[in-house]
Amino acid sequence: MRDLKAGIYIKSTAELNGSFFENTTILIAEHNKDGSIGFVTNKFFGKSLHELIEFNHSKPFPLMDGGPVDRDHLFVLQKRPDIIDGGKEITNGLYFGGNMEQVVEAINTKAAGKEEIQIFIGYCGWDAGELEAELEEGSWIMV
């Protein structure tokens, strides 16, 4: 799987119907010798950022259901390294992570919107070789 790398999208196949991953599209944010991390990009969480106690000072902003792992934390994908410090570039101006105070400020001041920031509850994770095996068995296709 030479083509498996950060910045690519994978889509679930019928093999995953009936699971959390049914009809999901995932952006791979990290891929290295230790495994992979990704975020479901097509499922809303059902709550807005301002509905979380810690962020009740925020303006309404949709939360995405990033995956079944570590659902106690928020994760950010953003395209505004000019106003959000600390992100790691995934590909072509898309960054994983960043200073959450600056993310909230960008939302509240409308300096950045949904096209430039996505906030996820949870993520998808695979140990070394797991995602490659799932691609090989046909659970996922690269899109």
ROSE-4610 file (N, C-alpha, C; in Angstrom, 1 decimal, always signed):
// ROSE-4610
residu = [M/M/M/R/R/R/D/D/D/L/L/L/K/K/K/A/A/A/G/G/G/I/I/I/Y/Y/Y/I/I/I/K/K/K/S/S/S/T/T/T/A/A/A/E/E/E/L/L/L/N/N/N/G/G/G/S/S/S/F/F/F/F/F/F/E/E/E/N/N/N/T/T/T/T/T/T/I/I/I/L/L/L/I/I/I/A/A/A/E/E/E/H/H/H/N/N/N/K/K/K/D/D/D/G/G/G/S/S/S/I/I/I/G/G/G/F/F/F/V/V/V/T/T/T/N/N/N/K/K/K/F/F/F/F/F/F/G/G/G/K/K/K/S/S/S/L/L/L/H/H/H/E/E/E/L/L/L/I/I/I/E/E/E/F/F/F/N/N/N/H/H/H/S/S/S/K/K/K/P/P/P/F/F/F/P/P/P/L/L/L/M/M/M/D/D/D/G/G/G/G/G/G/P/P/P/V/V/V/D/D/D/R/R/R/D/D/D/H/H/H/L/L/L/F/F/F/V/V/V/L/L/L/Q/Q/Q/K/K/K/R/R/R/P/P/P/D/D/D/I/I/I/I/I/I/D/D/D/G/G/G/G/G/G/K/K/K/E/E/E/I/I/I/T/T/T/N/N/N/G/G/G/L/L/L/Y/Y/Y/F/F/F/G/G/G/G/G/G/N/N/N/M/M/M/E/E/E/Q/Q/Q/V/V/V/V/V/V/E/E/E/A/A/A/I/I/I/N/N/N/T/T/T/K/K/K/A/A/A/A/A/A/G/G/G/K/K/K/E/E/E/E/E/E/I/I/I/Q/Q/Q/I/I/I/F/F/F/I/I/I/G/G/G/Y/Y/Y/C/C/C/G/G/G/W/W/W/D/D/D/A/A/A/G/G/G/E/E/E/L/L/L/E/E/E/A/A/A/E/E/E/L/L/L/E/E/E/E/E/E/G/G/G/S/S/S/W/W/W/I/I/I/M/M/M/V/V/V]
num = [1/1/1/2/2/2/3/3/3/4/4/4/5/5/5/6/6/6/7/7/7/8/8/8/9/9/9/10/10/10/11/11/11/12/12/12/13/13/13/14/14/14/15/15/15/16/16/16/17/17/17/18/18/18/19/19/19/20/20/20/21/21/21/22/22/22/23/23/23/24/24/24/25/25/25/26/26/26/27/27/27/28/28/28/29/29/29/30/30/30/31/31/31/32/32/32/33/33/33/34/34/34/35/35/35/36/36/36/37/37/37/38/38/38/39/39/39/40/40/40/41/41/41/42/42/42/43/43/43/44/44/44/45/45/45/46/46/46/47/47/47/48/48/48/49/49/49/50/50/50/51/51/51/52/52/52/53/53/53/54/54/54/55/55/55/56/56/56/57/57/57/58/58/58/59/59/59/60/60/60/61/61/61/62/62/62/63/63/63/64/64/64/65/65/65/66/66/66/67/67/67/68/68/68/69/69/69/70/70/70/71/71/71/72/72/72/73/73/73/74/74/74/75/75/75/76/76/76/77/77/77/78/78/78/79/79/79/80/80/80/81/81/81/82/82/82/83/83/83/84/84/84/85/85/85/86/86/86/87/87/87/88/88/88/89/89/89/90/90/90/91/91/91/92/92/92/93/93/93/94/94/94/95/95/95/96/96/96/97/97/97/98/98/98/99/99/99/100/100/100/101/101/101/102/102/102/103/103/103/104/104/104/105/105/105/106/106/106/107/107/107/108/108/108/109/109/109/110/110/110/111/111/111/112/112/112/113/113/113/114/114/114/115/115/115/116/116/116/117/117/117/118/118/118/119/119/119/120/120/120/121/121/121/122/122/122/123/123/123/124/124/124/125/125/125/126/126/126/127/127/127/128/128/128/129/129/129/130/130/130/131/131/131/132/132/132/133/133/133/134/134/134/135/135/135/136/136/136/137/137/137/138/138/138/139/139/139/140/140/140/141/141/141/142/142/142/143/143/143]
x = [+0.8/+0.0/+0.9/+1.6/+2.5/+1.7/+0.5/-0.3/-0.9/-0.9/-1.5/-0.6/-1.1/-0.4/-1.3/-0.8/-1.6/-2.1/-3.4/-4.0/-4.9/-4.9/-5.8/-7.1/-8.1/-9.4/-9.7/-10.3/-10.8/-12.3/-13.0/-14.4/-14.7/-15.7/-16.0/-16.8/-16.7/-17.4/-18.5/-19.3/-20.4/-19.9/-18.6/-18.0/-18.2/-18.4/-18.5/-19.9/-20.9/-22.3/-22.7/-23.4/-23.8/-22.9/-21.8/-20.8/-20.8/-20.1/-19.9/-19.4/-18.7/-18.1/-18.9/-20.2/-21.1/-21.2/-21.0/-21.1/-20.3/-19.1/-18.2/-17.1/-16.6/-15.5/-14.5/-13.3/-12.3/-11.1/-10.7/-9.4/-8.3/-7.3/-6.1/-5.2/-5.1/-4.4/-2.9/-2.6/-1.3/-1.2/+0.0/+0.3/+1.8/+2.2/+3.6/+3.9/+5.1/+5.4/+4.6/+4.1/+3.4/+1.9/+1.4/+0.0/-0.6/-1.9/-2.6/-3.7/-4.0/-5.0/-5.8/-7.1/-8.0/-9.3/-10.0/-11.3/-12.4/-13.6/-14.8/-15.2/-15.3/-15.6/-17.0/-17.8/-19.2/-20.3/-20.0/-21.0/-20.9/-22.1/-22.2/-22.4/-21.9/-22.0/-23.4/-24.1/-25.4/-25.4/-24.3/-24.2/-23.3/-23.5/-22.6/-21.6/-20.5/-19.4/-19.9/-20.8/-21.3/-22.1/-22.5/-23.3/-22.4/-21.1/-20.2/-19.8/-19.9/-19.7/-18.4/-17.3/-16.0/-16.0/-16.9/-17.0/-18.3/-19.0/-20.3/-20.2/-19.0/-18.8/-18.6/-18.6/-18.4/-19.7/-19.6/-20.7/-21.1/-22.3/-22.6/-21.7/-21.2/-20.3/-20.5/-20.7/-21.0/-19.8/-20.1/-19.1/-19.3/-18.2/-18.2/-17.9/-18.5/-18.2/-17.0/-15.8/-14.6/-14.2/-14.8/-14.5/-14.7/-14.6/-14.9/-13.8/-12.6/-11.5/-11.4/-11.2/-11.0/-12.0/-13.3/-14.4/-14.5/-13.5/-13.5/-12.8/-12.2/-11.4/-11.8/-11.5/-11.8/-10.5/-10.6/-9.5/-9.9/-8.9/-9.1/-8.4/-9.1/-8.4/-8.7/-7.7/-7.9/-7.0/-7.4/-6.6/-6.2/-6.0/-5.6/-4.4/-3.2/-2.0/-1.6/-2.2/-1.9/-2.5/-3.5/-4.2/-4.3/-3.9/-4.0/-2.6/-2.0/-0.6/-0.7/+0.4/+0.6/+0.1/-0.5/-0.9/+0.2/+0.0/+0.9/+0.3/+1.1/+0.5/+0.4/-0.8/-1.1/-0.8/-1.4/-1.3/-1.8/-1.2/-1.7/-2.5/-1.9/-2.6/-3.6/-3.7/-4.6/-3.8/-4.2/-3.4/-4.2/-3.5/-4.0/-3.6/-4.6/-4.3/-4.2/-3.8/-3.7/-4.1/-3.8/-4.1/-5.7/-6.3/-7.8/-8.3/-7.6/-8.1/-8.2/-7.2/-7.2/-8.3/-8.5/-9.6/-10.9/-11.2/-12.5/-12.6/-11.5/-11.4/-11.8/-11.2/-11.4/-12.9/-13.5/-14.9/-15.8/-15.5/-16.3/-16.2/-15.0/-14.8/-15.2/-15.5/-15.8/-14.6/-13.4/-12.2/-12.0/-12.7/-12.6/-14.0/-14.4/-15.7/-15.5/-16.7/-16.7/-15.9/-15.6/-14.8/-13.3/-13.0/-11.6/-11.3/-12.3/-12.1/-13.1/-12.7/-13.6/-13.1/-14.1/-13.8/-14.5/-13.7/-14.2/-14.2/-15.2/-15.1/-14.7/-13.6/-13.1/-12.3/-11.6/-10.9/-10.9/-10.4/-10.2/-8.7/-8.4/-7.0/-6.7/-5.6/-5.2/-3.7/-3.4/-2.0/-1.3/+0.0/+0.9/+0.3/+0.1/-0.3/-1.8/-2.6/-4.0/-4.8/-4.6/-5.3/-5.0/-3.7/-3.3/-4.0/-4.2/-4.9/-6.3/-6.9/-8.4/-8.6/-7.7/-7.7/-7.6/-6.7/-6.4/-7.6/-8.3/-9.5/-10.7/-10.7/-11.8/-12.8/-12.4/-13.3/-13.3/-12.2/-12.1/-11.6/-11.9/-11.3/-10.7/-9.6/-9.0/-9.8/-10.1/-10.9/-10.1]
y = [-1.2/+0.0/+1.3/+1.4/+2.6/+3.9/+3.9/+5.1/+5.6/+4.7/+5.1/+6.1/+7.3/+8.4/+9.4/+10.3/+11.4/+12.2/+12.6/+13.5/+12.8/+11.4/+10.7/+10.4/+10.1/+9.7/+8.3/+7.6/+6.3/+6.2/+5.3/+5.2/+3.7/+3.6/+2.2/+1.5/+0.2/-0.6/-1.3/-2.2/-2.9/-3.9/-4.2/-5.0/-4.5/-3.1/-2.5/-2.1/-2.5/-2.2/-2.8/-2.0/-2.5/-2.1/-1.4/-1.0/+0.6/+1.1/+2.6/+3.1/+2.4/+2.9/+2.8/+2.3/+2.2/+3.6/+3.6/+4.8/+6.0/+5.7/+6.7/+7.0/+8.3/+8.7/+9.3/+8.8/+9.2/+9.8/+11.0/+11.6/+11.1/+10.5/+10.1/+11.3/+11.5/+12.7/+12.4/+11.1/+10.7/+9.2/+8.9/+7.5/+7.4/+6.4/+6.2/+4.8/+4.4/+3.1/+2.6/+3.5/+3.1/+2.9/+3.4/+3.2/+4.4/+4.6/+5.6/+6.3/+7.5/+8.3/+9.0/+8.9/+9.6/+10.1/+10.9/+11.5/+11.2/+10.8/+10.7/+12.1/+12.3/+13.7/+13.9/+12.9/+13.0/+12.6/+12.7/+12.5/+13.6/+14.2/+15.3/+14.6/+15.2/+14.7/+14.9/+15.9/+16.1/+17.2/+17.8/+18.9/+20.0/+21.2/+22.3/+22.5/+23.2/+23.5/+24.2/+25.2/+26.0/+25.2/+24.0/+23.1/+22.4/+22.4/+21.8/+22.7/+22.3/+23.2/+24.0/+23.4/+24.1/+25.2/+25.1/+26.0/+26.8/+26.9/+27.6/+29.1/+29.6/+31.0/+31.1/+30.0/+30.0/+30.3/+30.7/+30.8/+29.4/+29.1/+27.8/+27.4/+26.2/+25.7/+24.2/+23.6/+22.1/+21.3/+20.2/+19.2/+18.0/+17.4/+16.2/+15.0/+13.9/+12.6/+12.0/+12.3/+11.9/+10.4/+9.7/+8.3/+7.8/+6.5/+5.9/+5.9/+6.4/+6.5/+7.8/+7.8/+9.1/+10.1/+9.7/+10.6/+11.7/+11.7/+12.8/+14.0/+14.0/+15.1/+15.6/+16.9/+17.5/+17.5/+17.4/+17.4/+18.4/+19.0/+20.1/+19.8/+20.0/+20.1/+21.6/+22.3/+23.7/+24.1/+25.2/+25.7/+27.2/+27.5/+28.9/+29.0/+28.5/+28.6/+30.0/+31.0/+32.4/+32.9/+32.3/+32.8/+31.7/+30.4/+29.3/+28.7/+28.8/+28.3/+26.8/+26.1/+24.7/+23.6/+23.8/+22.8/+22.1/+20.8/+20.1/+19.9/+20.3/+20.2/+18.8/+18.5/+17.1/+17.1/+18.1/+18.1/+19.5/+20.1/+21.2/+22.3/+22.7/+23.8/+23.3/+22.0/+21.5/+21.0/+21.5/+21.3/+20.5/+19.6/+18.8/+19.4/+19.8/+20.4/+21.9/+22.5/+23.9/+24.4/+25.6/+26.2/+26.3/+25.6/+25.6/+27.0/+27.8/+29.1/+30.0/+29.8/+30.5/+30.0/+28.7/+28.1/+28.8/+28.8/+29.3/+30.8/+31.6/+33.0/+33.2/+32.4/+32.5/+32.3/+31.3/+31.0/+32.2/+32.7/+33.7/+35.1/+35.3/+36.6/+36.5/+35.2/+34.9/+35.1/+35.0/+35.1/+33.8/+32.8/+31.5/+30.8/+30.1/+29.4/+27.9/+27.3/+25.8/+25.3/+26.2/+25.8/+25.7/+26.3/+26.4/+25.7/+25.3/+24.7/+23.5/+22.4/+21.3/+20.8/+20.6/+20.2/+18.8/+17.9/+16.5/+16.0/+15.2/+14.5/+13.1/+12.7/+11.4/+11.3/+10.2/+9.9/+8.4/+8.0/+6.7/+6.3/+5.2/+4.8/+3.4/+3.2/+1.8/+1.6/+0.5/+0.1/-0.2/-0.3/-0.6/-1.8/-1.6/-2.7/-2.9/-2.4/-2.7/-2.1/-0.9/-0.2/-0.9/-1.2/-1.8/-3.2/-3.9/-5.2/-5.0/-4.0/-3.7/-3.2/-2.5/-2.1/-3.4/-4.2/-5.4/-6.4/-6.5/-7.4/-6.7/-5.5/-4.8/-4.1/-3.8/-3.0/-1.5/-1.1/+0.3/+0.4/+1.5/+1.8/+3.2/+3.5/+4.8/+5.6/+6.8/+7.6/+8.9]
z = [+0.0/+0.0/+0.0/-1.0/-1.2/-1.1/-1.6/-1.8/-0.5/+0.6/+1.8/+2.5/+2.8/+3.4/+3.9/+4.7/+5.3/+4.1/+4.2/+3.2/+2.2/+2.3/+1.4/+2.1/+1.3/+1.9/+1.6/+2.6/+2.4/+2.6/+1.9/+2.0/+2.4/+3.3/+3.8/+2.6/+2.7/+1.7/+2.5/+1.7/+2.3/+3.4/+3.4/+4.5/+5.9/+6.0/+7.2/+7.6/+6.7/+7.0/+8.4/+9.1/+10.5/+11.6/+11.2/+12.2/+12.2/+13.1/+13.2/+11.9/+11.1/+9.9/+8.7/+8.8/+7.7/+7.0/+5.7/+4.9/+5.3/+5.7/+6.2/+5.2/+5.2/+4.5/+5.5/+5.5/+6.5/+5.8/+6.4/+6.0/+6.8/+6.2/+7.0/+7.3/+8.6/+9.1/+9.4/+9.8/+10.1/+9.6/+9.0/+8.7/+8.7/+9.6/+9.7/+10.2/+10.6/+10.9/+12.2/+13.0/+14.2/+13.9/+12.8/+12.5/+11.8/+11.9/+11.2/+12.2/+11.9/+12.6/+11.5/+11.6/+10.7/+11.3/+10.5/+11.0/+10.0/+10.5/+9.7/+9.3/+8.0/+7.6/+7.1/+7.2/+6.7/+7.7/+9.0/+10.1/+11.1/+11.3/+12.3/+13.6/+14.7/+16.0/+16.6/+16.2/+16.7/+17.8/+18.1/+19.0/+18.4/+18.9/+18.5/+19.6/+19.2/+20.1/+21.3/+21.1/+22.3/+23.3/+22.9/+23.8/+24.8/+24.6/+25.5/+26.6/+27.8/+29.0/+28.8/+28.5/+28.4/+27.3/+26.3/+25.2/+25.1/+26.2/+26.2/+25.9/+25.9/+25.4/+23.9/+23.3/+21.8/+21.1/+19.8/+19.0/+18.5/+18.1/+17.5/+16.4/+16.4/+15.4/+15.4/+14.2/+14.2/+14.6/+15.3/+15.7/+14.8/+14.4/+13.6/+14.5/+14.1/+14.8/+14.2/+14.7/+14.1/+14.2/+15.1/+15.2/+16.7/+16.8/+18.1/+19.1/+18.8/+19.7/+20.4/+21.7/+22.5/+22.3/+22.6/+22.4/+23.6/+24.4/+25.5/+25.0/+23.9/+23.4/+22.0/+21.8/+20.5/+19.7/+18.4/+17.5/+16.3/+15.8/+14.8/+13.5/+12.4/+11.1/+10.7/+10.2/+9.8/+8.7/+8.1/+6.9/+7.2/+8.5/+8.8/+9.7/+9.3/+10.1/+10.3/+9.5/+9.7/+11.0/+11.5/+12.8/+13.8/+13.5/+14.4/+14.5/+15.6/+15.8/+16.1/+15.8/+16.4/+15.5/+14.4/+13.5/+12.8/+12.4/+11.6/+10.2/+9.2/+7.8/+7.4/+6.9/+6.4/+4.9/+4.2/+2.8/+2.3/+1.3/+0.6/+1.4/+2.5/+3.3/+4.3/+4.5/+5.5/+6.7/+7.9/+9.1/+10.1/+10.9/+11.9/+13.2/+14.0/+15.3/+15.3/+16.4/+16.5/+17.9/+18.2/+19.5/+19.6/+20.5/+20.6/+20.9/+21.8/+22.1/+20.8/+19.9/+18.7/+17.7/+17.8/+17.0/+17.4/+18.7/+19.2/+18.8/+19.0/+18.7/+17.2/+16.3/+14.9/+14.6/+15.3/+15.1/+15.6/+16.8/+17.4/+16.7/+16.1/+15.4/+13.9/+13.5/+12.1/+11.2/+11.8/+11.0/+10.1/+10.6/+9.8/+10.0/+9.0/+9.1/+8.8/+8.6/+8.4/+7.2/+6.2/+5.1/+5.5/+6.6/+7.0/+8.3/+9.1/+10.4/+10.5/+10.9/+11.3/+12.7/+13.5/+14.9/+15.0/+15.5/+15.7/+17.1/+17.5/+18.8/+18.4/+19.0/+18.7/+17.4/+17.2/+15.9/+15.6/+14.5/+14.1/+14.2/+14.7/+14.9/+14.5/+13.9/+13.5/+14.0/+14.5/+14.8/+13.5/+13.6/+12.4/+11.7/+10.4/+9.5/+9.5/+10.5/+10.5/+9.4/+9.1/+8.0/+6.7/+6.5/+5.2/+5.1/+6.2/+6.1/+5.8/+6.4/+6.2/+4.7/+4.1/+2.7/+1.9/+2.2/+1.4/+1.4/+2.6/+2.7/+2.1/+1.7/+1.0/+1.9/+3.2/+4.0/+3.7/+3.0/+2.6/+1.2/+0.6/-0.7/-0.6/-1.3/-1.4/-2.5/-2.1/-3.1/-3.4]
